[in-house]
Amino acid sequence: MSFFLTFFLKRVKVGEKICAQINQLKIPHQGSLVSHQITLSLGIASIFPHPDESPKFLINAADRALYRAKEQGRDRICTNKVSCF
C-alpha cells in the first residue's frame, strides 16, 4: 500500500510543477473573474486496481476532484484517492 501512496504523491508533484510553469508564463486572460492570467485547475485521482472496476470509475473520481478544484476558487489541485478491495 505504501507504493500506492508514493505513486499518488508523485502524480500530485507533477501536477504542482505543471501549475507552477503555467503561472510563470503569465499568459493574459482578459475578462476573467478568477485571475488576470491563465490558471490551471487539476483533478487527480488514483485507484488501487481491481478487475471488477471499470476505468470509468477512475475517470469519474478525477472529474469529481476537478470540479472540487473549480468550486474552491480554481488555480489549484484537488485529489481523490479511491480504494477498491
N, C-alpha and C positions, 0 to 999 in steps of 0.2 A: 504494500500500500504506500510506502514511502516513495517508491519510484513514481507512482501515480501523482503524488503531491508535487514532487520535484519537476516532473514533466509539465504539470499545470502551471506552476510558478514560472517556469521558463517561458511559457506562452504569454504570460502576463508581462514579463520583462520585455519581450519582443514588442508587444503592443505599446508599452510605455516608450520605447525607443522610437517607434513609428510616430506616435503622437508628438514627441519632442521634435522630431525632424520636420513634421508638418508645421508646427508652431514657429520654428526657426525660419521657415520660408517667408513668413509674414505676407501671405497672399491676401490682398484686399477682398473683403466681402461686403460690398456696398448694400445697404438696405437691410442688413441682418439685425435682428433684435437681440441676438445672442452675443455676437462679437464683431469687431471691425475687421477681423481677418478670418480666413477659413480655419475651422477647427475640425477635430475628428473625435467621434464617439465610437467606442468599440464594445461589443458584447462578446465575451469569451466564455465558452463552455467546455467542459471536459467530462467525460464519462468513462467509467470502467467498463470495457466492452462485455456484452452479454449476447449470446447467439440468438436470443428471443427478442432482442430490441431492434427496432427499425432505425436506420440512420436519421429518419425524420425526428426522432426523439432528441437527438443531439442538436439538430438544426433548430428545433423549437426552443431548446434550452438557451442556445446562443441568441436567438431572436428575442427572448424574454429579457436577457441581460442587456441587449442593445436598447430596447425600449426603456428599461430602467435607467440607463445612462442618459438617454434623452430627457426623461422626466425629471432627472436630478439636475438639469441645467446644461447638459451637453459638455463637450470638450473633456471627456473622462472615459474611464474604463470601468465597466461593471462585469462581474463574473458570476458564473453559475456552475457549481460543482454538483454533479448528479451521480449518485451511487445506485447501481442496479445489481442486486445479487440474487 
